[in-house]
Amino acid sequence: MQRHAILFSVITSALLAILVPMTDLRAGNDSCYDAGFEDGQDEPFSQTTYEHCRDEQGGAEAYYDGFIDGCMSVEGNTRDVCESETDA
């Protein structure tokens, strides 16, 4: 039984080491993701906002992901259409 407890502890620690940095990265970029999501629903991709979000680690990706998610939330949009909207 002690082996199972040790194995569970090791696996849990390893998973936390992987998941915590991802969570922290996303938490710092909520405003960029949210701005992208709103733009994706009814505005063009904002190169200015994208560049501004680059000041935060992972911010540009958060804006891009938010834009794609927002665009995809509009009925009838496809991923190809949404991605083509990000082309400068």
N, C-alpha and C positions, 0 to 999 in steps of 0.2 A: 504494500500500500504506500510505503514511503517513496518508492520509485515513481509512482504515478503522480504524487504531489510535487516531486522535484521536476519531473518532465513537464507537468502543467505550468509550473512556475517559470521554467526556461522558455516555453512556447509563449506564454503570456508576455514575458519581458521582451521577447523578440518582436512580437506583434506591436507592442506599445512603442518600441523604438522606431518602427516603420510608420505607424499611423500618427503619432503625435506631431512630427514635423510637417506632415501633409495638412493636418488640421490647422496648425499655427500659420502655415503659408496661406491657406484659404481665408482664414479669419482676418488677416491683415489686408485683404484685397476685396472685401465685401463691397465697398463703394465702387470700385472699378467694375466688378461683375455686375452690380446693380445698374450702373450707368450703361454698360453694354447691353444688358437685357432690355432696358427701356428703349435704347436706340434701335435695337434689333426689331422691336415690335412695330415701330412706325417712323423711324428716322434713318438716314443714311449712316453708314459706318463713319465714325468721326476719327480721322487720322490725328487730330489735335488731342482728343481725349486719350486715344491709344498711346500717343507719345508721352502725355502727362503721366499716365499710369505706369510707364516704364521706370519712373523714379522709385517705385516700390518693387521689391523682388517678387517676381511672378505677377505683377500688376498688369502688364500688357497681355499676358495669356489670360488673365481673369477677365479683362475687358473683351477680348476676342471670344472666349467661351461664352460669356454672358450675351454677347451680340448674337452668336449662332443660336443659343438656346432661345433668346427672345424672338428671333426671326423664325425659328422652327415652331414656335408656339402659335404663329399666325396660320390659320387654316389654309391649306393649299400650297404652302411653301415647302420646298424640298431642300435637302442639305446642299445640293449643288447650287441652287438659286441663292441660298444664304451665304455660302462660301464665295460665290462670285461677287457678292455685294461688298466683300472686304478687299477686293483687288483695287490697288491704287492706280 
